[in-house]
């Protein structure tokens, strides 16, 4: 039993340390199926999501879902700390560490108590190691406790900064594409004489934003669970809107910067595909279709009225359908998994921007 305890303790330490390294330090996607963090999020997100599905959509559901991202991060750190404390306790017990004990604490409970006070560097001294091996183990665990504290201090600001950068650009989309954002509204607001230059700047900005989103959310997938400040905004909806606009421009809108639209589309599509893989989501076309024939006819009318008409050449609609097929299955998979609704192509009647209704 002591040998098993030693093996189990060493294995738990290796698993936790490697998992923490991959989660907080390693700047790339980890494709290995067995990961402590992946198991943690699968077992916590599934029931949380199921409860959210039973809550009325809108503000009540969003308020509930907004808790998961920050709370899960804290629980993950607690899981790592608990795993290390138990692992070192197993090592102490397996080595048969000699300890000075107060009355009432014996056996594995004493090892667990020593491990906890050492890891959190409390230094109470009521349980102290007396053998050489236990002293060395206590020093190692105390150093690891300091390292864990430094990891937490350094990890949280990085996440906060990445989230702030993401949300700042999404907030800027409010006055450019409406709330919630739609492709038709974005193009309508850029139908003036200066619209082409403004669209060029917007595509370049969102090309870079998509690259930053890909880098940050692949390195720190927990950010994907963080919700936006407003119920009618999300990073999935914003990214889908940009993909919709780029598809329309590339397919057949002459009064728009096609080259910049192609570049923004490529980067945005790259982001959604990689993030769908991070969460092991199989691409699946949305049902019902986001742009049926009747809605497409309304979209064409709206674009013509805004000064951004869609060409009537043969093959334009087919090109648009083809481009939609390269990203819609992936954004739909992310939308269903994260409970972030996809935007429509046309704004709902009477919709107002968030800045117009904020008091």
N, C-alpha and C positions, 0 to 999 in steps of 0.2 A: 504493500500500500504506500509506503514511503517513496519507493522508486516511482510509482505511478504519479504520486503527488508532485515529485520533482519534474517529471516529464511533462505533466499537464501545466504546471506553472511556467516552465520555460516556453512551452508552445504558445500559451496565452500571451505572454509578453511579446514574443516575436510577431504574433498575429496583430496585436493591438498597435505596436510600434510601426510595423510596416503599413498597416491600414492608415494610421495617422499621417505617415509620410506621404502616401499616395494621395490622401485627401487634401492636405494642407500645403504640401511643398512641391510635389511632382506636377509640372505644368503641362500635362497631356492626358488624353483620355485613356483610362485603364479598361481594357476589353475583357480581362479575366472575369469569369462568372462568379467565382467564390470570393466575395469581399465582405468584410464585416459591415462597412458603411452601406453597401448595396442591400444586404440582408436587413439592416436596421430600417432603411427607408421603405423597403417593400412591406415590412411588417407594420410600420406605423402609418404610412400614407394610405394604404388600402382601407383600414377601418375609418380613418379620418375622412377620406373621400366619400365613403359610403354614408356616413352621418351627414355630410354636407349635401349629398344628393337628396336627402329628405327634408332639407331646409328650403324655404321659399327663395327662389332666385332673386337676385338684386342685392340690396344692401345687407339684409340679414345673412345671406350665404357668404358674401364677400367678407364681412366682418369675421365670420367664423373661420374661413379659409386663410385670412391674413395672419392668423396666429400660428399656423403650422410651420412656416419657414423659420422664424426666429426660435420658436419653441423646440423644433426638431434639432436645431443646431445646439442648443443648450443640453438637450437630452443626449445627443451624440457625444458631447464632451463628457457628460456624466457617465455614460456607458464606458468610454475609454478609461476614465479614472477608476471606476469600479472594477473593471477587468484587471487593471494593473495592480490594484490593492489586493484583490483575491489571488492573483498570480503570485505575488511576493509572499503572501501568507502561506500559500501552498509550498513555496520553496523553503520558508522557515520551518514549517511542519515536517516537510520531507527530510530536511537536514537534521531534524531533531535539535533545533537551536535551544541552547540553555538561556533561560530568561529569569530575571528577578521579577516576581509577580506580587501584586497586592492581593489581599484576601478576596476570594469570590471569583477570580478569573483563572481558568485552567484550560488546558488542551488547545484546540484549534482556535477557540475564541480569543485566547491570549495572542496567538500569532496574527490573527486578523486585526486585533486592536493595535498591536505594534505596527503592523503594515500601514494602517490608516493614519496613525499619528505621524509616522515617518514620511509618508508620501505627501501629506499636507504640511510637513515641516512644523508641526505643533511643538515638538520637543517637551512634552509633559514630564517625561522621565519616570513615571510610575511603573512602566514596563520597560525594562532595558535589557539588551543582549549582553551575555557574559562570555560566550565562546567566540573564537576568532572568525569562523565562517559567518556567524550571524551578524557580527559587527561589520564585516565587509559588505554583506548583503544589505544592511541598514544604510550604510553610506551610499551604496549604489542607488537604492530606492530614493533616498533623500535628494540626490542629484537629479534623478529622473523627475521627481516632484517639482523641482525648480524649473527644469526644462519644459515640463507640461504647462506650468504657469506662463512661461515665456511664449510658448506656442499659442495659448489662448489669447494673450495680450497682443501678439502680432497678427493672429488670424482674423479676429473680429473686425479691426479697422479696414483690412483689405476688402472684406465682403461689403462693409458699409460703403466704402468709396466706389466699388464697382456697381452697387445697386443705385447709388446717387447719380452716377454718370448715365446709367441706363435710363432712369426715370426722367432726368432733365431733358433728354432728347424726345422722349415720349410726350412730355408736357408741352414741348414746343410744337408738336403736331396738332395740338388742340385748335389753334388759330389757322392752321394751314389745311386741315382736312376734316374739321368738325369733331363732334363728340357724340357717339363714337366715330372714329375716323372711317371714311369711305373713299374709294377710288374716284367716284364721280365728283364728290365734293372737293377733293384735292385738286383735280384738274379744272373744275369750275373756278376755283379761287386763283388759278394761275393762267386764266384765259386772257389776261390783259396784254398790252403791248410789251410790258416788262416780264411777262410770264415765263418765256422760254429761258431767260437768264436765271430767274428765280428757281425754275425747275432744275436747271443744271446744278446750281448750288445745293439744292435739296437732295438730288440723287447722289452727289459726292458726299454730302454729310451722312446720308443713310448707308452708303457703301462702307464708310469707315465705322459707323455705328454697328453695322452687321458684323464686321470683322472683330470689333471689340466684344460684341455679344458672344460670338463664337468662342473667342479666346477665354473670356471670363466664365462662361457657363459650362464649357467643357472642363476647365480646370476646377471650378467650384459649382457642381450641379445643383447644390442647395439653393442657389440664387434663382433658379427657375421657379421655385415654389413661392418666392416673394411676390406679393401682389402689388399692383400700382395704387397710387393714392386715391384715385377715383374709381367707382364701380364700373364705369363704362370704358375703362382703359385697361390694356394689358400689353405686355411685350409681344405676345402671340398675335393679337389683333393688329398692333402697329406694324409688325413685320409682314403680316399677310396683306395689309393695305398697300404697303410699298411694293410688294410683289405684284399685286393686282394692277397698280398704276404702271409699273414697268412693263407688264405684259401688254397692256393697252397701247402704250407708246411704241413698243417694238413691233407689235402686230400691225399697226396702221394709223398712227397719229402723226401727221407731218409737222405740226407746229409745236414740236417738242424735241429735246436733245436725245436722239436715239442712241448715240454712242454711250452717253452717261447712263442711260436707262439700262442698256445691256450690262454694263459693268456692275451697277447696283443690283440688278437681278441676279447675276452670277454669284455675288457675295452673299446676298440674302438667301438664295436657294441653298447654297453651301451650308449656311448656318442651320437652316431648318432640318436638312437631311442629317447632319452630324448630331444635332441635338435629339432627333428622333431615335438615332442609334444609341445615344448615351442612355436613354430611358427604355431601350429595347421595345420601341413602339413599331409595329408593322404598319407600313403605309396603307391607307384605306381611303378610297374616294368618298367624299361627303355625300350623304343621302338625307334629304333630296339634293339635287344639283343646286349649287350656289347661284348659277346664272342660267336659268332656263330660257327658252326662246322669248317668252313674254317679257321677262326681266331684261334680256339683251336688247329688245326693241326699245324699252324705256331708257335704257342706258345710252343707246345711240342718240335718241332724241335729246337727252340731257347734255350729252357731249356736244352735239351740234349747237344747242342753245347757248352753251358756254364759250363757243369759239374754238373748241378743240374737237372737231368732228373726226369720227372714225371712218377711214376710207371705205368705199363700197366696192373695192376691187375684189375679184374672185380670189379666194384663198385667204382673205384677211381673217374671217371668222374661224377657219380651220387652223390658222396659225395661232390664234388666240386660244383655241381649245387645246392645242398641243402644248403651249406654254403653261397653261393652267394645270395640265396633267403632270407636269414635272414637279410641282410644289404642293398642290392642294391635298393630295393624299397624306403628305407629311405634316402639314399644318393642322389638318383635321385630326390626325392621330395625337398630336400634342394638345390640341384643344380639348379633346375628349378626356385625355389622361389628367390634365391639369385643371379641368373645368374652367377654361378661359374661352368664352364664345368667340367664334369667328365673326368678322365684320361682314355686313352686306355690301353690295356694290353701289347701291344708291342709299342716300340718307333717309331715315324715316321722316314722315311728314311732321313738320313743326319742331324738328330737333333744334336745340340751342347748344351753343358751345358752353363748356364748363365755366369759362371766364365770364359769361353773360349771366349765369345763374348763381355764381358763388357770392355769398354775402358775409 
